[in-house]
Amino acid sequence: MLDFSWWQILLFTLAMTHVTIAGVTIYLHRCQAHRALDLHPVASHFFRFWLWMTTGMLTGQWAAIHRKHHAKCETEEDPHSPQTRGIWKVLLEGAELYRAEAKNEETMRKFSHGTPNDWMERNVYTRYPILGISVMMVIDVALFGIVGLSVWAVQMIWIPFWAAGFVNGLAHFWGYRNFNSADASTNIFPIGILIGGEELHNNHHTFATSAKLSSKWYEFDIGWMYIRIMSAFRLAKVKKIAPTPKLAASKASVDQDTLQAVLSNRYEVMARYGKALKRAYAHELAKLKEAGAREKYQLMRGARKWFHKEEDGLNEPQLKQIPELTSDNQRLRTFIELRKDLSAMWDRSNASREQLVTQLQDWCHRAEESGIKALQDFALRLRRYA
């Protein structure tokens, strides 16, 4: 039906697969699995129909498996963690892991609540999961002839490769981390275009119910761009995004508002503290090199990539090495001690808000009295949280 050249067919294929990616990240992931936004019924059913045609995936199954992934992340019960199953297993057999978990009736019963269960879902999508992708194959062949089979094949492997393998595997194994979330999630690329923003996976695991996956100024989430466009046409309504720190012009004391803001932005607070510690460590390393303390310099140089990380993200040999690294360095010992006390505040669930305010005020006072400018600046900023 269409006399397209090879590059026109290629552009058509990429456009179709990009719509599929948008359906997964906007509808399945952010809307259905995490309830970060509501979609207009027209937009919601378009994505549901499109995903049935191009992937054969069911909304309830996808949401249930993904919710279980968050609930059991990096454990033996995680449906697709490379930390427990191995990176190559998830990369190469991610779709098989998905299909195996979809047969787990307990997972479906426990985690699929709130997903569509209307007439279309029961009598068309669930009853005939293969019909949609079969119709898509007929359409592709009708449009492009025998080449349409290649177009259809690319559509069929797009989500199994990028979502089931690439995101579920690589984004829990390799990349950079903005936040010290409790799992191994990483951001693969700062440009979230290829997989609709899912590349920013560490941001997502830190703020799972946020409709926006980008966090830093240099990160771009194309899925969020589409959501903003849909919101302008009243096709989407954002319910929640990750908190953004707000700073008062000047604030001399810590109060209830300061505490609430610090607790709400705990990941940002600890990430900023880690950067301050990283700079301090680099400064101490440069001083040792200049002084010619070769043995100590070599010891500290080997730890420069992990020393600034929080202790729950370090292995046993690294934890044992910290006392040796800080034995004759009061500045670094002070950084480590204050970091422990600051991070411990998140775990003091039995403390009253008044006690926590007092503890935060005391922490700021100790940092300001340390004589270390980086800590003094950090404490002054912490007081300004509003």
C-alpha positions in Angstrom: 0.0 0.0 0.0 2.9 2.4 0.6 5.8 2.8 -1.8 8.3 3.8 0.9 12.1 3.9 0.5 14.3 2.0 3.0 14.9 5.2 5.1 11.2 6.0 5.2 10.4 2.5 6.4 13.2 2.9 9.1 11.7 6.2 10.3 8.2 4.7 10.4 9.5 1.8 12.5 11.3 4.1 14.9 8.2 6.3 15.2 6.0 3.3 16.0 8.4 1.8 18.5 8.7 5.2 20.2 4.9 5.4 20.7 5.2 2.0 22.3 8.0 3.2 24.6 5.8 6.2 25.5 2.9 3.9 26.3 5.0 1.8 28.6 6.6 4.7 30.5 3.5 7.0 30.7 0.6 4.6 30.9 2.0 1.3 32.4 4.7 2.7 34.6 3.9 6.1 35.8 0.1 6.0 35.7 -0.9 2.4 36.4 2.0 0.9 38.5 2.8 4.0 40.6 -0.3 6.2 40.3 1.9 9.3 39.8 -0.6 10.7 37.3 -4.2 10.2 36.1 -4.9 9.9 32.3 -8.0 11.0 30.5 -10.0 7.8 29.5 -9.3 8.5 25.8 -5.5 8.7 26.4 -5.6 5.7 28.8 -7.4 3.5 26.4 -5.4 4.5 23.4 -2.2 3.4 25.2 -3.9 0.2 26.4 -5.0 -0.7 22.9 -1.7 0.3 21.3 0.3 -1.9 23.8 -2.0 -4.8 23.1 -1.3 -4.4 19.4 2.5 -3.9 19.6 3.5 -6.0 22.7 0.6 -8.3 23.8 1.2 -7.2 27.4 -1.6 -6.9 29.8 -1.9 -3.9 32.1 -2.6 -5.9 35.3 0.3 -8.2 34.7 2.9 -5.5 34.0 1.8 -3.4 37.0 1.9 -6.3 39.3 5.3 -7.5 38.3 6.7 -4.0 38.5 5.2 -3.3 41.9 6.7 -6.6 43.2 10.0 -5.5 41.8 9.9 -2.4 44.0 8.6 -4.3 47.0 11.2 -7.0 46.9 14.0 -5.2 45.1 17.4 -6.9 44.9 16.1 -9.9 46.9 15.6 -13.5 45.7 11.9 -12.6 45.3 12.6 -9.8 42.9 11.3 -10.9 39.5 14.3 -9.5 37.6 17.2 -8.3 39.7 20.7 -8.7 38.2 22.1 -8.6 41.7 20.5 -12.0 42.5 20.1 -13.5 39.0 23.1 -12.2 37.2 23.4 -9.4 34.7 23.5 -11.7 31.6 20.5 -13.6 32.7 18.4 -10.4 32.9 19.9 -8.8 29.8 19.4 -11.9 27.6 16.4 -13.5 29.2 14.4 -10.6 30.6 11.3 -11.4 28.6 11.4 -15.0 29.9 11.7 -13.8 33.5 8.6 -11.5 32.9 6.5 -14.4 31.4 7.5 -16.7 34.2 6.4 -14.2 36.9 3.2 -13.4 35.0 2.2 -17.0 35.7 2.6 -16.5 39.5 -1.0 -16.2 40.7 0.1 -14.9 44.1 1.9 -12.0 42.4 -1.1 -11.1 40.3 -3.5 -11.4 43.3 -1.4 -9.3 45.6 0.0 -6.6 43.3 -2.4 -6.0 40.5 -5.1 -4.1 42.4 -6.6 -1.0 40.8 -5.7 -1.9 37.2 -8.4 -2.0 34.5 -10.9 -4.9 34.7 -13.6 -3.6 32.4 -15.4 -5.5 29.6 -12.7 -4.9 27.0 -10.0 -6.1 29.4 -11.8 -9.3 30.3 -13.3 -10.2 26.9 -10.7 -8.9 24.4 -7.3 -8.0 25.8 -7.0 -10.9 28.3 -9.0 -13.4 26.3 -7.1 -12.8 23.1 -3.6 -11.6 24.0 -2.1 -12.8 20.6 -4.8 -11.3 18.5 -3.4 -7.7 18.7 0.1 -8.5 17.6 -1.2 -10.7 14.9 -3.4 -7.9 13.5 -0.3 -5.6 13.7 1.7 -8.1 11.6 -1.1 -8.1 8.9 -1.1 -4.3 8.9 2.7 -4.1 8.5 2.7 -6.6 5.6 -0.2 -4.8 4.0 1.7 -1.5 4.2 5.2 -2.7 3.1 4.9 -6.2 1.7 7.4 -8.8 2.8 9.6 -6.1 4.4 6.7 -5.5 6.8 7.7 -8.7 8.6 11.0 -7.1 9.5 9.1 -4.0 10.7 6.8 -6.2 12.8 9.8 -8.2 14.2 11.5 -5.0 15.4 8.2 -3.9 17.0 8.0 -7.2 18.8 11.5 -7.2 20.2 11.6 -3.5 21.1 10.1 -3.8 24.6 11.6 -7.2 25.5 15.1 -5.8 24.7 14.9 -2.3 26.0 12.6 -2.6 29.0 12.8 -6.3 30.1 16.5 -6.6 29.4 18.2 -3.2 29.2 16.4 -1.2 31.9 15.7 -4.1 34.3 19.3 -5.4 33.9 21.8 -2.6 33.2 19.9 0.0 35.3 20.5 -2.1 38.4 24.1 -2.9 37.5 26.0 -0.1 35.8 25.6 3.7 35.7 25.7 6.8 37.9 23.7 7.4 41.0 22.3 10.8 42.1 20.9 9.3 45.3 21.8 6.6 47.8 18.5 4.6 47.4 18.3 1.3 49.3 18.7 -0.7 46.1 21.3 -0.9 43.3 19.4 1.2 40.8 21.4 3.5 38.5 20.9 6.2 35.9 22.3 4.8 32.6 22.3 8.1 30.6 21.4 11.7 31.6 19.4 12.0 28.3 16.2 10.1 28.7 15.0 9.9 25.1 15.9 6.4 23.9 13.7 4.6 26.5 11.3 7.5 27.3 13.1 8.6 30.4 13.4 5.1 32.0 17.2 5.6 31.6 17.0 7.7 34.8 16.3 4.7 36.9 18.0 5.7 40.2 16.0 8.8 40.3 12.8 6.7 39.8 13.7 4.2 42.6 14.4 7.1 45.0 11.1 8.8 44.3 9.0 6.0 42.9 5.7 7.9 42.9 7.0 10.9 41.0 5.7 11.5 37.5 8.9 13.2 36.6 12.1 11.0 36.4 14.7 13.7 35.8 16.3 15.3 38.8 19.4 17.3 37.9 19.5 20.3 35.5 21.4 18.3 32.9 19.0 15.4 32.8 16.2 15.3 30.3 13.1 13.1 30.6 11.2 13.0 27.3 8.3 11.1 29.0 7.8 14.0 31.3 7.8 16.4 28.3 4.9 14.3 26.8 3.1 14.4 30.1 3.3 18.2 30.3 2.0 18.4 26.7 -0.9 16.1 27.5 -1.6 18.1 30.7 -2.0 21.2 28.6 -4.7 19.5 26.6 -6.3 18.1 29.8 -5.4 14.5 28.8 -3.3 14.0 31.9 -3.2 15.3 35.5 0.0 15.0 37.5 -0.6 13.8 41.1 3.0 13.9 42.5 6.6 14.8 41.6 9.8 14.5 43.6 10.3 17.2 46.2 12.5 20.2 45.2 14.5 21.9 48.0 13.3 25.4 48.8 15.6 27.7 50.7 14.7 30.7 52.8 16.7 33.9 52.3 18.2 33.6 55.8 17.3 31.6 58.9 19.2 31.6 62.2 17.4 28.7 63.9 16.0 25.3 63.1 12.3 24.9 63.6 9.5 22.5 62.7 9.4 23.7 59.1 13.1 23.2 58.7 12.8 19.6 60.1 10.0 18.8 57.7 11.8 20.1 54.7 15.0 18.3 55.6 13.1 15.0 56.1 11.3 15.4 52.8 14.5 16.1 51.0 16.7 13.5 52.8 18.1 12.0 49.6 19.1 15.4 48.3 20.6 16.4 51.7 22.7 13.2 51.8 23.8 13.5 48.2 24.9 17.0 48.7 26.8 16.0 51.9 28.5 13.2 49.9 29.7 15.7 47.3 31.1 18.0 50.1 33.0 15.0 51.5 34.3 14.0 48.1 35.7 17.5 47.6 37.3 17.4 51.1 38.8 14.0 50.4 40.3 15.3 47.1 41.8 18.3 48.9 43.4 16.0 51.6 44.7 13.8 48.8 46.3 16.7 47.1 48.0 17.8 50.3 49.5 14.4 50.8 50.9 14.4 47.3 52.4 17.8 47.7 54.0 16.8 51.1 55.5 13.7 49.5 53.7 11.2 51.8 53.8 8.5 49.2 52.6 5.5 51.3 49.6 7.3 52.8 48.9 8.9 49.4 48.7 5.5 47.7 46.4 4.2 50.4 44.0 7.1 50.2 44.2 7.2 46.4 42.8 3.7 46.2 39.8 4.7 48.2 38.9 8.0 46.4 36.1 6.4 44.4 34.1 5.1 47.3 35.1 7.0 50.5 32.4 9.6 50.1 29.6 7.0 49.8 27.3 6.2 52.8 28.4 3.2 54.8 25.4 1.1 53.9 26.6 1.1 50.3 30.1 -0.1 51.1 31.3 -3.7 51.4 33.0 -5.2 54.4 36.7 -4.6 53.3 35.9 -0.9 52.6 34.2 -0.4 56.0 37.2 -1.9 57.7 39.6 0.4 55.8 37.8 3.7 56.9 39.5 3.8 60.4 42.9 3.4 58.8 42.2 6.1 56.3 41.1 8.6 59.0 43.4 7.6 61.8 45.6 10.7 61.5 43.1 13.1 59.8 40.8 14.9 62.1 38.9 16.6 59.3 37.9 13.4 57.6 37.0 11.8 61.0 34.7 14.8 61.7 33.0 14.4 58.2 32.4 10.7 58.9 31.1 11.2 62.4 28.7 14.0 61.4 27.5 12.0 58.4 26.6 9.0 60.7 24.7 11.3 63.1 22.9 13.1 60.3 21.8 9.8 58.5 20.8 8.3 61.9 18.0 11.0 62.2 16.0 9.3 59.4 15.9 6.1 61.5 14.8 7.6 64.8 11.1 6.8 64.3 10.4 6.8 68.0 11.7 10.3 68.6 9.2 13.2 68.9 9.3 16.1 66.4 10.5 18.3 69.2 13.4 15.9 69.9 14.3 15.7 66.2 14.3 19.5 66.0 16.7 19.7 68.9 18.9 17.0 67.4 19.1 18.8 64.0 19.8 22.1 65.8 22.6 20.4 67.7 24.0 18.9 64.5 24.1 22.3 62.8 25.9 23.8 65.9 28.5 21.0 65.9 29.1 21.4 62.1 29.5 25.2 62.5 31.9 24.7 65.5 34.0 22.2 63.6 36.2 24.9 62.0 35.8 23.2 58.6 34.4 25.6 56.1 32.7 23.0 54.0 30.7 21.8 57.0 30.0 25.3 58.1 28.5 26.1 54.7 26.5 22.9 54.7 25.0 23.7 58.1 24.1 27.2 57.1 22.3 25.8 54.0 20.6 23.2 56.1 19.1 25.9 58.4 17.6 27.6 55.3 15.5 24.6 54.2 11.9 25.7 54.2 
